Amino acid sequence: MPATKKRKPKKPALLSRGRPPTISHKPPASLSSKVTRTLISSHHQLHKALVKATAEGDAASAANIKAQIENQGGLEAYQAASITGQGVERGGDSSKVLMEWLAALSSPLKESRLGEGRKLKMLEVGALKTDNACSRSRLFDVTRIDLHAQAEGILQQDFMQRPHPETEEQHFHIISLSLVLNYVPDASGRGEMLKRTRSFLHVLRSQDTGLLEEVSPSLFLVLPASCVVNSRYINEERLTEIMESLGFVMIKRKMSAKLVYYLWRYTQTGAGRKDVVKEKPFRKEEIRAGRKRNNFAIVLH
């Protein structure tokens, strides 16, 4: 029998691969709450359809979907709607939840500055604004990145291409993935993103005790609630198993009508981080049946 060829493992897809086209004209500056919700929902549906058509090699359908996205204003229109939804008057800034959780830390850390005149370092992936609750708190030294930067102070960068830290100063106490993971175009890519966050989290030092040790290093994760309450492949138990497999433990959780917020503390803080917890694979397996379920999934290889 002829020898079977070994399949090469797939490279993690870049986030930009799943992003729709951008166009030069800008959408209206102000959008009503209803229009904002409709635009965001429609964009996500078209985005999912585009990913599917592209994966199936259906060039005609993909071109048609791209045209529909462009007619709606492209990524710029989606981001404008997201920014509007984040407005204080809409109560949409997810970082307010994180600040509520960290309220007990604010005064001690502002006074001590980590004992060395420094702030907590935060990496905000998918940043849309520079004046959210975390930025206004003065508790953080924030590094903001996005695939399509919309404001000064946000670096245009794909997190999956961000160079790995070479020094401790390039690590972060907290990484924010607010409505970012659900935008990654495939289940394996989501798993790779979660894995990758770990290499950017700082190693606890002996002086990092008390309140700081309780919440750092950590990952602030925000998802549409439907990703965990109405998915065929993910529920909260499954998500917790995946995160614990990667060395995270849930320390905070909040569920609203539309969003679910988590704070996961990373527990593998030694030099040999991978030795602390053994990763295990998680396949795409149906957990809930039903025609009205969505297909959100996370896969670990």
Disulfide bonds with the S-S distance in Angstrom:
none
